[in-house]
Every structure is written in structure tokens, then in C-alpha cells.
């Protein structure tokens, strides 16, 4: 059965299957010939006497075939993206759980939670279902055999049926030590078991291309491997079930979050993977001491609710869209219009309701699946998502029903009064029956407009009174007509001022509010209809089911939107009612990002905080830039000192006749050198003293007295052309290890766990 070397590269002639009974000789034939199939294959056995009982003793031990051992399976799941199919392995812990469930005696469906309990696998059905978000089921496979072509990037698993057939053939070949056997697939393809380490799959000639006429042009065979240990695949580390902290991540405009047009689910998955890797490297000792487990990141998707069939806005926009440059217009309709939708009273309410309800739904579901969870919760917003969260957190209430920071005695009557008491205060109690007949309460009354009340038969005068009172429901008593309407918690307490007659009076002026608005240049805007009071449209803000510990903003336009809404500055005493920490994280070339600290500290030019590199150092080009800056400053100080000394020496020369003698001239030169050195030392000491005596900047309570603006370090290639990497800079946060490490440090610092810088 020996073959020439060239025969291994071609499909051999058809031969009987090695694992069929017809392949072997009968016992009678064996006794007659005295030779077994093994004797016919092994030249060493040919030399031994077939009747010798010690024939196996003279064999080299290396020629004895290894005993057959059953292959160890590993479970994979299928992922399809952009018409590409790839199979990814579960972690070893999840694979073992699936294998035990598969071998269990349960007759019904068995459900196993995998991937940090973000997915459920129906073992009998061989399907994987997402738990927290909408996603189609993916196929799951118990894999033992794999194949890969020359042009394939990774090994692909055979189906479980074909894998069983391959394993049976392999078992027979190992047991009988018979190779060069063939296995035909129903698809017409053939697998040749040349030896334990060389197994190939061949295509039939009919499936090859028509122009492949010569054997050298035939399709190359595929490499076949047995077991996951024999293929180059990276099996992910398993995630511990215990969660230390929960983070909700809200996306910005459009359905895609990066330049690869990936969804928020995929981007958050990469961010989660980066955080797990950083925990293993920067919190290694804490993990070994069981002080650190993991942080769970969950995506919050609101784009599909806005652009779905529920609103019908896509169909309405499509009817008025011009047919030219269709791709660009489609991109604009799908992404940039989200900014306009958020400034619309109709769709802004939809966006805010969707974000809040989705966060609350995910929070409830997470608590159900992790009943032992006792950690805190934080929120992350990217781009427009950060502005949505900012407005939501600005309008959160405390458990008492009002926002924190409301001066005593200034709570709104509309919160505590009944509908009857409110109408009585307005002198409109005669319309109580009319409103109650429509089942209107105070909350629904605040949502009514002039047309709604007109339909009920309420005259114009009473309508205006009701609407004015309802829209001013957050205005404290004593608020002046025409002042900027701010929700409780955004005002400073009344301050005592002197009028023109020198008398003292108290009141809240626009300059005393914690959000300061610029003077409006248009009289067409009635700020009494702005519920939030910071330029946002009048909507009802839902309440979150928890108090966020920290709010992280990625590439945020919050500062720009607040300025456009007419806000001059934010009072240092302002803080979110239910969230005590706020970080504004941005890339220096991000065209959408704006700062927050200059709106709080306007009198000082405060540089943002530089986010450390996750490897514990500055990037090389930034260090070089800083070195050159220091060198130029030192050179400048030395030059200025020398010029000053030279000018003083020149000014002391009265005339040529009064020149001092040589000895005195030498002394003068020495004195000038000492003065020069003294000037330089004085300049250096003044700089160091200035740095030492520089008072700590108070950036307000928005982040608990700490800094708010944090800037990433640009990469060396990005520093060559800022404009080329502008768009990429706005989308870099999902894969930024520096950003992920900043979040982890903030989370675990509050738990008293310090990170350790790994040795490079």
C-alpha cells in the first residue's frame, strides 16, 4: 500500500472504506496465509515469525501505535457580520458547563448562561440567545474536528454529524494502525487519513473550476485537524460571575459607533474586553486576593426606537428627501438628523423616554440575574448620548420628590397640591369638573397645550393662566417675571442686595443662578415654556431607578450645547441631584468635544488633566515635545538674563576717560558674571516659587471638587495631521485602553482598591 510522494497531493483512486467489514480478511483466510493486515503493512513484522509468541518483543517501542483516546470537544458559536461567517470559541469554563449540560439525563431543554450571563444557550436546540438586547439567535456547535484552506484565515469546525464520522474512522485507523484510508462525505468531498498528523480533505473534480485542466492546477486540499488543542485559536478567559460595578453606555448619533460601522453592542463588547485585560494586568494582586472581580458594561440603544416604525419619522423624511446624492442624504437622515430630533419637543421626548426606560429595564433585568449584586452603578454617554444623560441627570429628583439644593420654603406648589387646590389658587375652580371629566391630573395638565384646553371649551384667559402655571411648575415662589426659569437645585439661595435708595432686599437674579444665561437677543422666545430652564424644550424627564455613582462623558458636546442655549457659566456650587461625580473625557483632535471647566472657572486659563498612558508613561513624542519646551524656556531665561546684565554694565559706563583700571575692570567683570548668575537663579527660583505657591484651583462640586476635563494623549501618527484623524478621534473611545483604565481607577478608588503599574 506504499505510494510515491507525488500521490499524496492528488486524490487517490477509489478504495473501499477502511471502517467497513469488507475491508478485513476473514479468520479462515488469516489462518491460511498466516499473515494479518498489520503484518502486510509493517516491514518489521514481515521479518518476525508469525507463530512466535515474542514477536512483539523485538519491535521498537516507538513503532507501537499510541492507544486511542477520545477527542475532547470544545463548544463554539457562530457570528455572521458583513456576509462573513466566523466561529468563535466559548471560554473553557463555559464550554465545560455546556458539555455537562449536553451529557445530562434531562429530557427537556437545558438553558446554560454563558459570557458573563449576557447570553443563554439552549443546549438541545443548539442556539445562543442574547439576554439584554435584541439580537437574532446564533448557532452553537459541539466541535471536535476542524478544517482550513490555504486562503482561509482560521479553522472552521465540521458539523457534529461529519465530526462523528471522522472520529469513527480515526478510531479504527488508530486501533488497527491502518492509514491511507478514505472517508467520503455526502457533499462529494473526500477526506484521506494519511497518518495521525496528516489528514487532508479533497474536492471532487466536478466541483473544481473549468479552467483547471492539469493536476497542478487543481484545487489544493484542505488541512484537517482533530481537537481544539491542535489548531491556533485563542480561547478567551472566563469571566467571574460576581460583578463589582455596573456601567450603562449610551451611544451617540446614528446606528454605528465607529469607522467600521459596528453597532453599540460590538463596541461595548470590545470596551468590556479591554477592561478585563486591564484588570488582569493592573489589578493582578487585588484579583488574587479576591478584592476585584469585574465590571459589567451594558449597551443602551435608543436609535432603533426613534427610527423604527413606531414614530414613522423615517418615512416622513424620505418623502421630502431629494433624489440626488442619495448615499450622502441617506447618511444624513440616519445620523445627523438625530441632533435636530433631540431639539424637537416631539422626538426629544421619545429619545429621553427611550434612554431612561431602557436603562431601567436593563437595571431590573441585571438585578434579577445577579440577585447578590450590591455594587454601585455608573453611566457613560458618547457624543449626543452624553448630552441626553446630562439633561436626564439634571432633572432627577431625590426620594423626597424634589431636587436637592432647593432652598427651604421654595418648593413648587404643583408638586404637593391637588388639582382642586391648584385651580382654587388660580381662581379657576369652576373648570374643575371639566378637567376631571377628561381624567386630567396635574401631571397630564402640564403636558397640555393651548389647543387641548380650547377643545375642552376653556376660554382664552383661563387657558393662558393654566398653561403659564403648569409650565412654571419648577419656579420657586418669589421668582421674578422675566427671569430665567431654572429647576430647583440650579438656583443659588437668595442674596441680600442694595437698591438705589440703599435699602436691602433679597431675591434671585439671573446673575445669581447657578446656570447663568446670556441676555436673549430675540423676543420671540418665551422662556417660560422651557421647563428645564437651560434652553431645552419643554418635556417630562423620567426618573432613573437608581442613583448613578459617576457620569462619564466621551467626546461630549455638552459645553457647546449649554452655551448655545444661552448659558454663560455654571456656578461652582452646582451638582447633579443624584450623581456626585462627572468626568468629561475627550481626544484633543475630536471635532465634537468641548470643555466644561472654563464654564465654571472663567478667570483662570486652566489646562485639562492629561490622562496617563496605560503603560505608565507619556508617549515618546509628547515627552520630546515637553523636553523641547523646557529647553526653550531655559534658553529664553538665560538669554534674557544675559541681556539684562549686559545692559546694566553698559549703563554704568560714564565715559572713556573714566574707565577703571585693569584690576577694577576684572572685578567688575566678575561682579557682572555674579549678577548674571544671580539673575538666572532668581528667574528659576521665581518660576519654582510660582509653581509652589500656585493655589489649588476650585472647579466646583460637579465632580466633588476634583478636575472635570480629561484629555487623551494623541498617538504619534495622529500628531502629523490633525485633520486627517479628526473623525477617527471622535470614535476612538470604544477601543481606548487609557479611557478604560481611567474608568476602572475611578470605580475601584471609591472601593479603596489601588491599581498597580505592571513592570514593562
Beta strands, then each sheet from edge to edge (+ up, - down):
strand 1: 74-81
strand 2: 84-89
strand 3: 111-114
strand 4: 119-122
strand 5: 127-130
strand 6: 138-143
strand 7: 145-148
strand 8: 156-157
strand 9: 181-184
strand 10: 190-195
strand 11: 198-202
strand 12: 222-226
strand 13: 245-250
strand 14: 295-300
strand 15: 376-382
strand 16: 495-498
strand 17: 504-507
strand 18: 515-517
strand 19: 551-554
strand 20: 567-570
strand 21: 582-586
strand 22: 609-610
strand 23: 709-711
sheet 1: 2+ 1- 6+ 5- 4+ 3-
sheet 2: 8+ 7- 12+ 11- 10+ 9-
sheet 3: 14+ 13+ 15+ 19+ 21+ 23+ 22+
sheet 4: 16+ 17-
sheet 5: 18+ 20-
end
